[in-house]
Amino acid sequence: MSYYISPHFLEKLSVHITKNYLKLPGVRVPLILGVHGRKGEGKTFMCELVYERMGIEAIHVSAGELESPDAGDPARLIRLRYREAAELVKVRGRMAVLMINDVDAGIGRVDSQTQYTVNTQLVNATLMNIADNPTNVQLPGSYDAEPVQRIPIILTGNDFSTLYAPLVRDGRMEKFFWDPDRSDRLGIIGGIFDKDLSPGEVETLVDTFPNQAIDFFSALRAQLYDEQVRNLIQTIGLEHISQKVVHSDGKPTEFHRPDFSLPHLIEIGRRMVREQERIRELRLVEEYHSALQPRMDGGGQRADGQGSVADKQAVDGKKRPIEERNSAPASPPKPIAHYPSTDHNGSNDAIPAEAIAELERLLNTNHRVGIEHVNERRFRIGSWQCYGSFESTLDVAIAGLKACMAEYPQDYIRLVGVSPDRRRVAELIVQRPKAAV
């Protein structure tokens, strides 16, 4: 298998790395290069190929290392790795880079439910500080007056709009959106199937799956060996395969060349695409997570007019035709919960006027209203529990809020507004424990 490096990608990384080691007169060079783009397009792998070709030492930091039970550890780790890369330049006499993979997964803020910790703030502050003072990077609790070697930082991720805005400004970070064009895709995938497919067959394969990322074709090639592995297991036996593979006699297991014919590859690729579609269609999180489950009306339909997940899927796992779904008898209506009122006369005196106004505003704008409660101890850690959600009439929502206040008189209770695209847009605490008031 030969590896293809996009000329545009190679030029961008090589120029950024090299100019950070040069002393350009009167020029302030951004220290950080952010490589972002769609998932599975080979950003990290392409960076590794560039490092290998340029003879560069790369020090890695994973997004999973950007959080820790101890505040300050991830920020200290970044400083430590940066100084380690500077020491490599001095010892080995070669350029080095600090690479942080999937940075948006570690410190990105996707929505209002993403937890924002002290470590997130410290990592952002540390990266900004290093970008502003690349030769003066100190470890906590110590000070070294000798300047360190300037080390370029490469960040990879999918969505940099989730990052802290001052970190991604032009003076600190140079942005590079990696979106391989057709010639790049043909070159990369041609390298994956080098000696297996002709250039024309590679082009046909790419055109058959135009919306798939680069790693789809790499996974497609790997699946060709499934049949030989299956035969190996059947030959040795499930009971002995572990001992055979782990405690081998030193001779590698021989595998014959699989069937690389284009129709066979397309068949396996379409099977992989079907598995992708099932994940998108099932969305089992809606069924398992009550907070995300859409409220159903009496006919078993969602408020947005779409059928339920179970109605979309036939018994054999395939989509049922629209005509068949429309002609199918409606599922029996779900029983509607009745919430008892705390006032026998049906008045709303127990509910603050501000809460009623917020309920009315959210329901009139087609938002779903959630009611959450938490006791005083769990309030400190933000561990709220869902009591129920409503998107019908104001009277039903008020009755539900009354019932929650009656059932949990010593808890914090809040209203949560959820937009049609399932984003939290409003929060209002309507009850506090008497001791906290």
N, C-alpha and C positions, 0 to 999 in steps of 0.2 A: 504494500500500500504506500503510495507516494503522497506527499502533503503539498497542497497548493496554498500559497500566501497571496492574498489580494494585493496588488501593487499600491492601491490607495491606502489600505490598512498599514502596509509596511512603511510607506512614506510618512504617514501621520505619526506613528509611534517612533520611528527612527529620528525624525526631525525634533519631536518634543523631547525625547531622551537626550539627544546630542546637544541641543541648545541649552539644556539645563546644566551641562558640564562646561560650556563655553562662557567666557566673560565678554558679553556683548556690551559695547560702550553705550551708556545712557539708555539701556533697555531693561525693563522689568519683566522678566519671563515668568508666566504662571508655573507654579511648581507641580500642580495636580493636572492630570489628564483624565477626564471622565469618559469612558467608553460605554455607551448605552445603546439599547436596541431591543428588538424582540427576543423572547426566550428561545434558546436552542439554536441560535445563529452562529455559534462558535466564537464568541468574543474572547473568552478566557483561553481557549485552545489556540486561537490565532495569536494572542499575545505571547503564549509560550513558544510558538514557532518563531516569532520575531526575536525573542530573547535568545533562543538557541542560535539563530542565524547570525546575530550581532555579537555573540559571545558574552552575554550579559548575565550577571548573577541576579537572581530574583529572590527577595525575601517576602514570604506570603503571610497575610493575615486573613482569616476567614470571618465572614459575617457572624458566625456563631460565637466568635471570641469577643464581640463588641458588647456583650452583656455579662454580668457577673453578680453573685450574691454580695460581693464587697464593692462598695462605691469607690470608683477611681481605678480599679484594676484594668479595665480595657484601655483607658487613656494612658496609663503607665505602660501597658503592653505595646501600644503604638509607638511611644517614644523609645522604648527598649529596642524594638525591631528596627526603627529608623537608625538608631545609633549602631546597631549590629550591621546594617547595610553599609553605613559609612566606614565601619572598621574593615569590612570586606574589600572595599575599594583601596584602602591603605595597604592591606596585607597582600592581596592577590593582584593588585595593579590593573583591575578591570572595572568597567562601569557596573553599577548595581542599581536596582530599582526596588521600591517598596510597593507591593501589589495587594490591594484589598478587594477581594472578590465579593460580588453580590451585596454591595454596601447598602443598597436601598432596603434589602431584607433585614439588615441589622439595625440601621438608624433611621429608616424611612418612616414617615407617618402617613399611612394609607387612608385612614378615616378617623372619625372622632373616637372610635372604640380602640384604636391602637394605643397601647400603654406607653406613656412617655416618662422615662425614668431619669434619675440623676446621671446614670452612665451615658445615656443618650446625649444629654447636654454636654457632658465632659468630653465625649468623643468628638462632637461637633466643634467645641471650643479648642480642643487639642489640634485637630486638623487645620483649623483656621490659623492658630498660632504658629504651627510649623510652616504653613504656606507663607505667612508674613515674615517669619524669622527662620529660614531653612538652615542656617549655619549656627544657630544658638538654640539647640534642643536639649533641655536639661531633664534629668530624672527627678521625681519628687524626693525631697529630703537631701538633695546634694546639688552642688554647683561646680561646673567645670568651665574655667575661663577660656580654655582653648577652643576655638571654633571647630565645628565638625564639617565633614564634607557634605555639600549639598546633594541630596538624593531625590530624584524625581519620583512622584507618587502616581501610580496608575490605579484608578478605581473602575470597577465594572459593575453594571447593574442594568435593570430593565427600565425603570421609570425614575428619572432623577427629579421629577417634579415633586416627589414625596420628601426630598431632602430639605434641610434647613437652607433657606434662600441665601443668606450671606455666605454660606460655604461655596455655593455654585456660581457666585458672581465671577465675571470675566477676569478680574485681577488675580483671583486665586485659582480658578479652575478653567482649563480649556476643554470644551465639550466636543465630542466626536460621536455622531450618531452612525452606528454600523448597520447599514441596510444593504446587504449584498445584491448587486444587480444580476442580470441574467448571465453575463459572462463570468462573474464571480461564482455563481451557483454551479454553472457547468464545470468550472475549473475545480472547485472543491469536491463536488460529487464525482467528477471524473477521477479525481485522486482516490476517493474511497473505493471505487470499483475499477481501479487500475488493473489491467491484465484480465479483467472479468467481462467487461462490456466494451463495445466499440464506441467511438464518439457519437455516432448516430443513435445507438441504443441508449446512451446516457441522456441525450437530448430528449428522446421519447419518454424516458422514465421521469425526467424533471417536468415535462409538459403534462404527464398524467397526474402528477400530484403538485400542482403549481402553488398551493397555499401552505405546503408543509415546510417546516423549518429544516435546517441542515441536519440536525441530529436525528431527524426522522429517517433519513437515508442511511445513516450509520447504524441505527437500531435495526433497520430493514436487513442490512447485510449480516448483522449478528444473528438474526433469527433464522438464517439459512442453515445454521449448524444445529438447530434444535432437534431435527430428525436424527442426526448422528448421535447426539447426546442421549436421546431417548433410546436408540438401539443399544448404546453402551450400557445404560441402566438395565435394560431387559436382558442383555447377555450376562452381565455380572450378577444381577439380582439386587433388589432394593436393600436386602439385609447385609450385603457385602460391599456396596458401592462406597460407603464412607471409608472403610479400611483400604480399599483399592486405590482411592484417589489420594488420601492423606498419607498412608504408609506404602507408597509405591516403591518399586525397586530401582528408581532412578531413571528409568526409560520413559520418555514422554509418550502419552497416548497419541497414537496416530489417527488422524482424521483424513478422510478422502475429500477431494474437492467437491463441494455441493453443487447443486443444479443452479447455475447462474443465468439460466435462460430468461429473457425479458418477460414472457408471459407468466413464468413462475414468480418473478419478483413483483410483478403488478398484482398478482393474486394475493401474495402475502401483504403487500402494501395496503390493498383495499381492506383486508382483514384488520390491520392495525387502525385504519381510519374508522372502521365501524366501532372499534373499542373506544376511540376518542369520542365519537358521537354519543355513545351510550352514557359516558360520564357527563357530557353536557346535558343530555336529555333527562337523566334520572334525577339529578340534583337531590340526592337522598338527605342532604342536610336540612332541607325544608321539612322532611318527614320526621327527622329525629330531633330537631332543635325547635322547641315550641316558640322561642322568641322570633325565629325566622319564618315560621309556618304561616302562610297567608290564610286569612280568615275566609271560610267557605260560606256561601249563602245556602239557602234551602235546597237549591237544585244541584248542589255538589260542584258549582262552578266558582272559580276565583273571581275576585272583584274586578280584575282586569279583563275578564271575558274569556280567559284561557281555561281549559279543562285541567283537572287534577293530574298529578303524575301518573297515578294508576290508570286513569282514563286514557292517557296518551300511549301507554304501553300495552301491547297485546300479550297473550299468555306466553307466546314463544319469544318475547323480547323485541319484536319488530313493531314499527309504527303501524297503527291501524289507519285505513283510509279515512279521509275527512267525512265522506258520505256515511261510512259505517259508524263513525263516532257520533255523527249528528242523529242517526236513526236509532242508536242504542238507547234503551230506556234509562232514564235518569236515575242516579243512585238515590236511595232513600235519604230524606233530609236529616241532617244532624240535629240532635236535640239542642235547643238553645238554652243556655244556662240562665236561670232567674236569680238575680241577686236581691236579697232581702234589703229593705230600706230600714234605716235606724230610726226614722221618724214615722210614727203611725199616721200622721196627717199628710205624709208625702212631701213635706217642705224640704228645701235645700239649705236650711239655716246652718247645718253642721259643716257645710262645704264653703270654703272661702270664695268670695265673688271673683277673685282673680283666677281661681282654678276653673270656675264655670266659664269665664270668658275665654280662657285658653283652650278648654275643650271645644267650645263652639267655634273658635277660630280654626283649629286644626281639622275638625270634621267638615267644616264648610269648604276647606281647601283640599279635600280628598286625601287627607293624611290619615294614617292609622295611629291610634292613640294606645300607648302601652302604660300600664300601671305597675310600678315596681316598689318594693319595700325592703327595708334592711333594719336590723336592730342596731343599737348604739355601738356595740363592740365592733361589728362588721362594717359599720359606716366609715370607720377610720381607714379601712383598706379598700373601700369601694366595692364591696362584694354584695351588690344588689341582687334581689331575686324577683323574677317576673310573676306578677299576680294574674294578669290577663291582658288581652288586647282587644280593641274595639274599633270598628270603622262603620258602624251603622248609624243609629240616631243618638241625639244628645241625651235623651232620657235613659237609654240603656247604659251609656258611658257614665252618667252621674250615679246611677244605681250601682254600677260596679265599683266606683270610687267610694261610695258610702259603705258598701260591704267590706271593702278592704280596710277602711278606717275603723269600722266596728270590730273587725277581726284582729287588727294589729294596732291597738290604741297607743302603745308605747314604742312604735317603730317610726322611722323616717319613711315617708311615702312621697313619691314623685310621679309626675306625668312625663311621658316621653313621646315626642312627635316623630313619626317615621314617614318619610316621603314615599311616593309610589315606587321609586327606584331603590328603596330599602336603605336609605341613609337617615341617620339620626339628625334631626334639624332643630329640635327644641327639647329642653329639660326644665322642669319647674317643680321644686319641692313644695308640697301643699300641706304637709304635716311634719312636725318635729316633736320629739319627746318633751314633756313638760320641763324636765331638768335641763334640756339644751336650749330652751327658749330664753 
